[in-house]
Amino acid sequence: MKEYDVVIVGAGPAGCQCARELAKENIKVILIEKQKEIGEPNFSTAGTPEETIKVFGLPEEVAPYVCDKFYFKSLNLEKIFTLKKYRSYVIDFRKMRQWLASEVSKNGGEISVSTTAKDLVIENGKTVGVRYQGLISSGVIKAKVIIDATGIAGILSKDLQIFDSTKTIQTLETEFEMTNLTLPIKNALYFYMGNEFLPNGYAWIFPLSDNIVKIGFAKVLKDNESTYNLEIGLKKFIESIPWLNKSQPLEFHISSFPYNHTNNCVRDNYIVIGSAAGHLNPLAGEGIRHALYSGKFAAQVVNEALTNNDTSAKKLSKFNNLWKDYSKDNWKMCRAIAYQMYNNTSTDKTDKLLKSLQKFSGDEIYDIFFNYNFEPYLAKVIGSLSLSEIKKIKDIF
Ligand SMILES: Cc1cc2nc3c(=O)[nH]c(=O)nc-3n(C[C@H](O)[C@H](O)[C@H](O)COP(=O)(O)OP(=O)(O)OC[C@H]3O[C@@H](n4cnc5c(N)ncnc54)[C@H](O)[C@@H]3O)c2cc1C
């Protein structure tokens, strides 16, 4: 049986970043991944603010496309916002995870692919390891701390009932990577809002280069709505955009994301991080930056806990505090705005919303979209909301 200080399950941004930082501190860490190749499946559109690139030192090859514009379209209006102060990036999601994993091994961490965690090993009421299934063998990896970074699978945290499922917002996401096209506006992130594009959600086009784009749909599932054929909807959307007429698919991905929230991500010897912990912002589904921070905070707390030889839930609960400070109250606001925004995406409402947004500068849109800074701008969008919507949003402050 193998024994480590820390076993991290899942080589997404959260797990990789956590392993990268722990390995740097000479902690004996193993990162296990169920896929046979790190970086698969390449499901994320991976638009991100400049902060992600700077704070986590991502090289150019990982974040190849820099944007200084937002393009917004509702049925009857369109607007290009130009950024002055800020930049956003489109990450190559596959390369990013491969690069982070190479940092883990460079720092002395161990990586095991084709290794699927099955469940937690509990001895005398304490979590002491992970049972895994490999390609040809199975077994147990013991560790002082177990970190669940399995994304929406939340494979280990499921049994611990970390979330209140009545408060979950269930969404569907799908994405095509397309080539053979000419971008009408270069260096822009494109957003499409309204029922004509996608009811109860939004569509986006994020370029990876001037001739490859990722085109996606994200939709909130309404009560009792169990299926919606996103693939057909997305194909129709692509057909409706003239400059995508000749484009051809390189990849297709589909997934279902629950938006959850919990104040407690720790148990004795155990932390859940990244989107498995609900560290995914519901405003536009941004999760990569937050997964990286989640991994970073977990590494900091686990390092301290191991140094003090105390990996109890009490000691690890510092992770909850770090996350609370990071997400502050404006994540609550994101949740409320997302709910209002995606609850009704009628033409009238989305036209009105875009009309209100036209009053903003590009940097202000960025401030709302990536910094979740709403309060200074609320007055400018009030006109696009109904009285009851305004009341609900105001109640949050
Ligand atoms: C279509 C789509 C578009 C998106 N676009 C954006 C965007 O533009 N910008 C943005 O910031 N975010 C975006 N996101 C969200 C973002 O990709 C996620 O929030 C982020 O990847 C979460 O990182 P993570 O490390 O927590 O989990 P993940 O990236 O999901 O990684 C989890 C890892 O765990 C592995 N795993 C799962 N179960 C097991 C197991 N039992 N044993 C071993 N390994 C296991 C998985 O294979 C995976 O590698 C998008 C998501 C989707 C679905």
Ligand as a Chemical Component Dictionary entry (heavy atoms), coordinates in Angstrom:
data_LIG
# 
_chem_comp.id                   LIG 
_chem_comp.type                 NON-POLYMER 
_chem_comp.pdbx_formal_charge   0 
_chem_comp.three_letter_code    LIG 
# 
loop_
_chem_comp_atom.comp_id 
_chem_comp_atom.atom_id 
_chem_comp_atom.alt_atom_id 
_chem_comp_atom.type_symbol 
_chem_comp_atom.charge 
_chem_comp_atom.model_Cartn_x 
_chem_comp_atom.model_Cartn_y 
_chem_comp_atom.model_Cartn_z 
_chem_comp_atom.pdbx_ordinal 
LIG C1  C1  C 0 -19.166 24.077 -21.551 1  
LIG C2  C2  C 0 -18.456 24.736 -20.409 2  
LIG C3  C3  C 0 -17.862 25.963 -20.614 3  
LIG C4  C4  C 0 -17.174 26.584 -19.577 4  
LIG N1  N1  N 0 -16.596 27.788 -19.833 5  
LIG C5  C5  C 0 -15.885 28.402 -18.873 6  
LIG C6  C6  C 0 -15.240 29.636 -19.150 7  
LIG O1  O1  O 0 -15.345 30.189 -20.253 8  
LIG N2  N2  N 0 -14.486 30.191 -18.165 9  
LIG C7  C7  C 0 -14.362 29.621 -16.929 10 
LIG O2  O2  O 0 -13.664 30.174 -16.068 11 
LIG N3  N3  N 0 -14.994 28.456 -16.628 12 
LIG C8  C8  C 0 -15.739 27.835 -17.573 13 
LIG N4  N4  N 0 -16.357 26.650 -17.291 14 
LIG C9  C9  C 0 -16.246 26.094 -15.927 15 
LIG C10 C10 C 0 -14.849 25.529 -15.632 16 
LIG O3  O3  O 0 -14.387 24.747 -16.699 17 
LIG C11 C11 C 0 -14.889 24.691 -14.345 18 
LIG O4  O4  O 0 -15.435 25.474 -13.320 19 
LIG C12 C12 C 0 -13.481 24.233 -13.945 20 
LIG O5  O5  O 0 -12.958 23.353 -14.911 21 
LIG C13 C13 C 0 -13.531 23.541 -12.581 22 
LIG O6  O6  O 0 -12.266 23.036 -12.274 23 
LIG P1  P1  P 0 -12.093 21.823 -11.252 24 
LIG O7  O7  O 0 -10.648 21.543 -11.185 25 
LIG O8  O8  O 0 -12.835 22.105 -10.014 26 
LIG O9  O9  O 0 -12.876 20.603 -11.940 27 
LIG P2  P2  P 0 -12.693 19.926 -13.368 28 
LIG O10 O10 O 0 -12.043 20.841 -14.328 29 
LIG O11 O11 O 0 -14.023 19.370 -13.709 30 
LIG O12 O12 O 0 -11.684 18.728 -13.088 31 
LIG C14 C14 C 0 -12.070 17.583 -12.364 32 
LIG C15 C15 C 0 -11.122 16.448 -12.716 33 
LIG O13 O13 O 0 -11.424 15.328 -11.876 34 
LIG C16 C16 C 0 -11.355 14.145 -12.653 35 
LIG N5  N5  N 0 -12.160 13.126 -11.970 36 
LIG C17 C17 C 0 -13.512 13.084 -11.825 37 
LIG N6  N6  N 0 -13.879 11.998 -11.121 38 
LIG C18 C18 C 0 -12.734 11.340 -10.804 39 
LIG C19 C19 C 0 -12.456 10.141 -10.082 40 
LIG N7  N7  N 0 -13.429 9.405  -9.548  41 
LIG N8  N8  N 0 -11.169 9.749  -9.946  42 
LIG C20 C20 C 0 -10.155 10.480 -10.491 43 
LIG N9  N9  N 0 -10.367 11.611 -11.194 44 
LIG C21 C21 C 0 -11.634 12.050 -11.340 45 
LIG C22 C22 C 0 -11.936 14.584 -13.999 46 
LIG O14 O14 O 0 -11.590 13.688 -15.037 47 
LIG C23 C23 C 0 -11.291 15.966 -14.155 48 
LIG O15 O15 O 0 -10.032 15.904 -14.769 49 
LIG C24 C24 C 0 -17.074 25.987 -18.295 50 
LIG C25 C25 C 0 -17.671 24.745 -18.078 51 
LIG C26 C26 C 0 -18.359 24.126 -19.115 52 
LIG C27 C27 C 0 -18.999 22.802 -18.865 53 
# 
loop_
_chem_comp_bond.comp_id 
_chem_comp_bond.atom_id_1 
_chem_comp_bond.atom_id_2 
_chem_comp_bond.value_order 
_chem_comp_bond.pdbx_ordinal 
LIG C1  C2  SING 1  
LIG C2  C3  SING 2  
LIG C2  C26 DOUB 3  
LIG C3  C4  DOUB 4  
LIG C4  N1  SING 5  
LIG C4  C24 SING 6  
LIG N1  C5  DOUB 7  
LIG C5  C6  SING 8  
LIG C5  C8  SING 9  
LIG C6  O1  DOUB 10 
LIG C6  N2  SING 11 
LIG N2  C7  SING 12 
LIG C7  O2  DOUB 13 
LIG C7  N3  SING 14 
LIG N3  C8  DOUB 15 
LIG C8  N4  SING 16 
LIG N4  C9  SING 17 
LIG N4  C24 SING 18 
LIG C9  C10 SING 19 
LIG C10 O3  SING 20 
LIG C10 C11 SING 21 
LIG C11 O4  SING 22 
LIG C11 C12 SING 23 
LIG C12 O5  SING 24 
LIG C12 C13 SING 25 
LIG C13 O6  SING 26 
LIG O6  P1  SING 27 
LIG P1  O7  DOUB 28 
LIG P1  O8  SING 29 
LIG P1  O9  SING 30 
LIG O9  P2  SING 31 
LIG P2  O10 DOUB 32 
LIG P2  O11 SING 33 
LIG P2  O12 SING 34 
LIG O12 C14 SING 35 
LIG C14 C15 SING 36 
LIG C15 O13 SING 37 
LIG C15 C23 SING 38 
LIG O13 C16 SING 39 
LIG C16 N5  SING 40 
LIG C16 C22 SING 41 
LIG N5  C17 SING 42 
LIG N5  C21 SING 43 
LIG C17 N6  DOUB 44 
LIG N6  C18 SING 45 
LIG C18 C19 SING 46 
LIG C18 C21 DOUB 47 
LIG C19 N7  SING 48 
LIG C19 N8  DOUB 49 
LIG N8  C20 SING 50 
LIG C20 N9  DOUB 51 
LIG N9  C21 SING 52 
LIG C22 O14 SING 53 
LIG C22 C23 SING 54 
LIG C23 O15 SING 55 
LIG C24 C25 DOUB 56 
LIG C25 C26 SING 57 
LIG C26 C27 SING 58 
# 
